[in-house]
Each structure stands twice: as structure tokens, then as C-alpha cells.
């Protein structure tokens, strides 16, 4: 997750950050470690929650 964040900051492009997050989430869902799976599920839930201005993150 830290590498995904660093890559997003370095690229400074929302589309790259979004794709990196989706790639990480895909990997994390297949991971054997339960804490990582839980984090991936939390990211999925948070991405589906609208923000104050009604736009999804």
C-alpha cells in the first residue's frame, strides 16, 4: 500500500493512482494473509461511499 501511495504521488496523475490502487486491491484479495484481505475489503467499501460533494473518490 505504501508503494501504491508513493507511485501516485510521484506520477501526480489521478488515473495512474486509480489504476495502481485497483491493481493492488486485486492482488490483496488473493493474498493469504487475512489482515491484507481485510484492508482490501475496507478500501472497496470506502471507495463506494460518496463524499460530501456527491462525487465518489
C-alpha positions as a printed NumPy array, in Angstrom:
array([[  0.   ,   0.   ,   0.   ],
       [  2.861,   2.377,   0.736],
       [  4.355,   1.708,  -2.676],
       [  0.999,   2.443,  -4.317],
       [  0.841,   5.765,  -2.472],
       [  4.427,   6.665,  -3.377],
       [  3.779,   5.853,  -7.025],
       [  0.645,   8.002,  -7.059],
       [  2.478,  10.951,  -5.545],
       [  5.419,  10.561,  -7.921],
       [  3.215,  10.282, -11.026],
       [  0.89 ,  13.094,  -9.881],
       [ -1.888,  11.679, -12.08 ],
       [ -5.263,  10.535, -10.771],
       [ -5.714,   7.901, -13.475],
       [ -2.366,   6.274, -12.642],
       [ -3.154,   6.344,  -8.928],
       [ -6.563,   4.778,  -9.523],
       [ -5.139,   2.003, -11.686],
       [ -2.382,   1.276,  -9.17 ],
       [ -4.968,   1.06 ,  -6.382],
       [ -7.115,  -1.326,  -8.429],
       [ -4.076,  -3.494,  -9.176],
       [ -3.104,  -3.576,  -5.508],
       [ -6.645,  -4.392,  -4.45 ],
       [ -6.774,  -7.258,  -6.931],
       [ -3.545,  -8.678,  -5.527],
       [ -4.605,  -8.121,  -1.905],
       [ -7.859, -10.023,  -2.357],
       [ -5.877, -13.095,  -3.431],
       [ -3.313, -12.742,  -0.645],
       [ -3.128, -15.476,   2.018],
       [ -2.802, -13.012,   4.893],
       [ -6.124, -12.095,   6.454],
       [ -5.125,  -8.562,   7.586],
       [ -4.278,  -7.651,   3.991],
       [ -7.57 ,  -9.102,   2.75 ],
       [ -9.428,  -7.069,   5.375],
       [ -7.647,  -3.895,   4.271],
       [ -8.555,  -4.611,   0.638],
       [-12.207,  -5.052,   1.615],
       [-12.12 ,  -1.822,   3.605],
       [-10.686,   0.035,   0.591],
       [-13.535,  -1.366,  -1.532],
       [-16.134,  -0.163,   0.953],
       [-14.554,   3.285,   1.315],
       [-14.392,   3.786,  -2.447],
       [-18.144,   3.169,  -2.699],
       [-19.019,   5.845,  -0.105],
       [-19.884,   9.202,  -1.703],
       [-18.015,  12.27 ,  -0.473],
       [-19.616,  15.463,   0.788],
       [-19.968,  16.89 ,  -2.708],
       [-21.549,  13.661,  -4.002],
       [-18.605,  12.584,  -6.12 ],
       [-17.026,   9.218,  -5.432],
       [-13.323,   9.315,  -4.645]])
